[in-house]
């Protein structure tokens, strides 16, 4: 029963990671299109739209935070893994556990503080775009939560999967 639930949870988290990767990819494409429109409008139409800069910034934050969450789940994120690879097996597990706990903590802080900033600035209009200013903090809130969830998943599911030991 527990294995079935664990398998269902892993499948759910895999689907969540794939959805996050799609969102990050779509945001990257959207950012390229918005920047392309900005250049075209400025130099060809001689009429630079005001909404392109804040929207491109929002899309870049989305790519960065959601992409970081996907990288956390796949262990493809930044880290000092030379020390981990060279460490004895028990130390390796300890170092990986510490790294995953730190990632989870940082993700949780980004989610909580991003959520506070999102709520505090939701009623303020964004300069240049017809969106609430709080929207800028949505990627930090969602991405931080995903980082925390995926780091905890990596910690619980496979404590030494990076090195195969």
ABEGO torsion letter per residue (X at the ends): XAAAAAAAAAAAAAAAAAAAAAAAAAAAAAAAAAAAAAAAAAAAAGBBBAAAAAAAAAAAAAAAAAAAAAAAAAGABBBBAAAAAABBAAAAAAAAAAAAAAAAAAAAAAAAAAAAAAAAAAABBBBGBBBBAAAAAAAAAAAAAAAAAAAAAAAAABAAAAAGX
